[in-house]
């Protein structure tokens, strides 16, 4: 046995203290962005059936959720709005007193230090459920840009700290950047959903945001899950057009894409841990099949290790409690 020659990797795993000394990747509460669904109406706190622990809040119930987020030390939220009325062009998205705009004002008045990110899309506000203007069953790119730009400006006027366009129209970052600059919001950054795939993992979100398409699907504007190189083209376009952050969505089945984007671009990278990923973990946990805390923290750590600087996740509140031993 004296002639054996091998490396003893276990030396650095011999105790919890030793493992902590050589730990490479960490999760912090500052990494998290917490999504909130805001709905028009009064005294509403509706749990999303496919997303246990996630609720739709009316404005008069919103403070209780936001206060908890702030108390936990989560630095930012992203808002998704559900209007009382919808129309063909998504008027509620850019109305000065739309649900996202009113929620933004309420949050910034109550907690001015909390970063409010406004999701900039039309699907929750259109009666057809698509992310742009529709003619027949065709989603029109360029006419959609005008509506999206108008929406971004109205969100910035309401006090949004970051604009996060998720519509996947070509040129959406350029159109929004020009509109924001012309309106005097040149200091408001754009967190672009730069790499967004046409994923089956979005199902529960469409219940939460009441934004399912009423015909067809979104494959003509969201990316094919089979494609890797396309992600480079999408990210490069958005960087050239003025994006300040790059979102990769979904996260769990696209960790390779997160790493690709991290290796090739120096902007902050956001992984979107989407609704289907959350729902699967919750379902398994409720059935006693997995250790929810261990699986969630391992999953989020994997996204961070893949290269994400931030993680947009419905697990954020629980994750912070677990990280801090609460």
Buried (B, 14 or more C-beta within 10 A) or exposed (E): EEEEEEEEEEEEEEEEEEEEEEEEEEBEBEBBBBBBBBBBBEEBBBEBEBBBEBBBBBBEBBBEBBEEBBEBEBBBBBBBBBBEEBEEBBBBBBBEEBBBBBBBBBBBEEBEEBBBBBBBBBBBBBEBBBBBBBEEEEBBBEBBBBBBBBBBBBBBBBBBBBBBBBBBBBBBBBBBBBBBEEBEBEEBBBBBBBBBBBBEBBBBBBBBBBBEBEEBEBEBBBBEBEEEEBBBEBBEBBBEBBBBBBBBBBBBBBBEBBBBBBEEBEBBBBBBBBBBBBBBBBEBBEEEEBEBBEBBBEBBBBBBBBBBBBBBBBBBBBBBEBBEEE
